[in-house]
Amino acid sequence: MGKKIAVLMTNWFEDSEYTSPKQELEGAGHELTVIEKEAGKTIKGKSDGTEVVVDAGIENVKPEDFDALLIPGGFSPDILRTNDKIVNFAKYFMDHDLPVFAICHGPQLLITAKAIEGRKATGFYSIMVDMEYAKADLKDEEVVVCHNLVTSRTPDDLEAFNRESLRQLQA
């Protein structure tokens, strides 16, 4: 039976970091729900202009209704981390050892949630120092798995990111 996966993203997400995992996860029978501040709003990717309609507003969802969390990169995580409800939503998954898939700038949400300390992780080059200050155990590898957390650096790492994300959902 497929898992329910929350996707936290807003405008200026990195297109392929949403579309590639979406294709792989849905292809394996999982259900994705895009969550932002406002349901029904159309958000756009930063590279290809991919348009996605938000399924649910953060006010209308509970993290306990989902099995896993996907955080695509781009500028989206930096925008989202200004919203305490979204930050707390992400923190729930880390606190409860539920699968979290964060690529590129995705770990920014986990930094703000103070949920990455002591975890092996990677991210986009420009946020590495932020992750270091957040006391993550930084690795410069295409994919890093630490318990429930799967992180990758860039769209070039999507094949490994998707593979390890799917593996987490089989556990």
C-alpha positions as CSV (number, residue, x, y, z in Angstrom):
1,M,0.0,0.0,0.0
2,G,1.3,3.4,-0.9
3,K,2.4,6.0,1.6
4,K,1.1,9.6,2.0
5,I,3.9,12.1,1.4
6,A,3.6,15.7,2.3
7,V,5.5,18.1,-0.1
8,L,6.4,21.5,1.4
9,M,7.1,24.0,-1.4
10,T,6.2,27.4,-2.8
11,N,7.2,29.6,-5.7
12,W,10.7,29.4,-7.1
13,F,11.1,25.7,-6.2
14,E,13.7,23.9,-8.3
15,D,11.5,22.2,-10.9
16,S,13.4,18.9,-11.4
17,E,13.7,18.5,-7.6
18,Y,9.9,18.2,-7.5
19,T,9.1,16.6,-10.8
20,S,11.6,13.8,-10.7
21,P,10.8,12.6,-7.1
22,K,7.1,13.0,-7.9
23,Q,7.4,10.8,-10.9
24,E,9.4,8.1,-9.0
25,L,7.3,8.2,-5.8
26,E,3.9,8.2,-7.6
27,G,5.2,5.5,-10.0
28,A,5.8,3.4,-6.9
29,G,2.2,3.9,-5.8
30,H,2.7,6.7,-3.2
31,E,0.4,9.8,-3.0
32,L,1.8,13.3,-2.8
33,T,0.1,16.3,-1.3
34,V,1.6,19.8,-2.1
35,I,1.3,22.0,1.0
36,E,1.9,25.8,1.2
37,K,0.2,28.7,2.9
38,E,-2.8,28.7,0.6
39,A,-4.7,25.8,-1.1
40,G,-5.6,26.2,-4.7
41,K,-2.9,28.7,-5.4
42,T,-0.7,28.0,-8.5
43,I,3.1,28.1,-7.8
44,K,5.9,28.2,-10.3
45,G,9.3,26.6,-10.5
46,K,12.4,28.8,-10.9
47,S,14.1,27.0,-13.8
48,D,11.5,25.7,-16.1
49,G,8.4,27.6,-14.9
50,T,6.7,24.3,-14.0
51,E,3.2,25.2,-12.6
52,V,1.8,23.3,-9.6
53,V,-1.5,23.8,-7.9
54,V,-1.2,23.7,-4.1
55,D,-3.3,20.8,-2.7
56,A,-3.6,22.0,0.9
57,G,-3.0,25.1,3.0
58,I,-0.8,24.6,6.1
59,E,-3.8,25.6,8.3
60,N,-5.8,22.6,7.0
61,V,-3.2,19.7,7.5
62,K,-1.7,17.8,10.3
63,P,1.7,16.2,10.0
64,E,0.4,13.0,11.7
65,D,-1.8,12.4,8.6
66,F,1.4,11.8,6.5
67,D,4.0,9.0,6.4
68,A,6.9,11.1,4.9
69,L,8.0,14.6,3.9
70,L,9.6,15.8,0.7
71,I,11.3,19.2,0.6
72,P,12.4,20.2,-2.9
73,G,15.1,22.9,-3.2
74,G,15.4,26.2,-5.1
75,F,14.4,29.4,-3.3
76,S,11.2,27.8,-1.9
77,P,12.7,26.4,1.4
78,D,14.1,29.8,2.3
79,I,10.7,31.5,1.7
80,L,8.8,28.8,3.6
81,R,11.0,29.0,6.6
82,T,9.6,32.4,7.5
83,N,6.3,30.6,8.4
84,D,6.4,29.0,11.9
85,K,3.6,26.6,11.1
86,I,5.5,25.2,8.1
87,V,8.7,25.0,10.1
88,N,6.9,23.1,12.9
89,F,5.3,20.8,10.3
90,A,8.7,19.9,9.0
91,K,10.1,19.5,12.6
92,Y,7.4,17.0,13.4
93,F,8.8,14.5,10.9
94,M,12.3,14.8,12.2
95,D,11.2,14.5,15.9
96,H,9.1,11.4,15.1
97,D,11.8,9.7,12.9
98,L,9.5,9.7,9.9
99,P,11.1,9.7,6.4
100,V,12.3,13.2,5.3
101,F,13.7,13.8,1.8
102,A,15.4,17.2,1.5
103,I,17.4,18.1,-1.6
104,C,19.6,21.1,-2.5
105,H,18.3,24.0,-0.4
106,G,15.7,21.8,1.3
107,P,17.7,21.4,4.5
108,Q,17.2,25.1,5.2
109,L,13.7,24.2,6.6
110,L,15.4,21.7,8.9
111,I,18.0,24.2,10.0
112,T,15.3,26.7,11.0
113,A,13.4,23.8,12.7
114,K,16.6,23.1,14.7
115,A,16.3,19.5,13.7
116,I,19.5,18.8,11.9
117,E,22.1,18.9,14.7
118,G,24.2,15.8,14.9
119,R,22.7,14.3,11.7
120,K,24.8,13.3,8.7
121,A,23.5,15.4,5.8
122,T,24.4,17.2,2.7
123,G,23.0,20.1,0.7
124,F,23.7,22.7,-1.9
125,Y,27.2,24.3,-1.6
126,S,25.9,27.7,-0.6
127,I,24.0,26.4,2.5
128,M,26.9,24.1,3.7
129,V,28.1,26.8,6.2
130,D,24.6,27.2,7.5
131,M,24.4,23.4,8.0
132,E,27.8,23.5,9.7
133,Y,26.6,26.2,12.1
134,A,23.4,24.1,12.7
135,K,25.9,21.3,13.8
136,A,25.0,18.9,11.1
137,D,27.7,16.2,10.3
138,L,28.4,17.5,6.8
139,K,29.2,15.1,3.9
140,D,29.9,16.1,0.3
141,E,28.3,13.1,-1.3
142,E,25.5,12.7,-3.9
143,V,23.2,11.2,-1.3
144,V,23.5,10.9,2.5
145,V,21.1,8.7,4.5
146,C,21.0,9.2,8.3
147,H,18.3,7.2,9.9
148,N,15.1,8.7,8.5
149,L,16.8,11.6,6.7
150,V,17.8,11.5,3.0
151,T,19.6,14.5,1.6
152,S,21.3,15.4,-1.7
153,R,23.2,18.4,-3.1
154,T,21.8,19.2,-6.6
155,P,19.6,18.0,-9.4
156,D,22.6,16.0,-10.7
157,D,22.0,13.8,-7.6
158,L,18.4,13.0,-8.3
159,E,18.9,9.4,-9.3
160,A,20.5,8.5,-6.0
161,F,18.1,10.8,-4.1
162,N,15.1,9.1,-5.6
163,R,16.5,5.6,-5.1
164,E,17.2,6.2,-1.3
165,S,13.9,8.0,-0.8
166,L,12.0,5.0,-2.2
167,R,14.2,2.6,-0.1
168,Q,13.1,4.6,3.1
169,L,9.5,4.1,2.2
170,Q,9.9,0.3,2.0
171,A,11.2,0.0,5.6
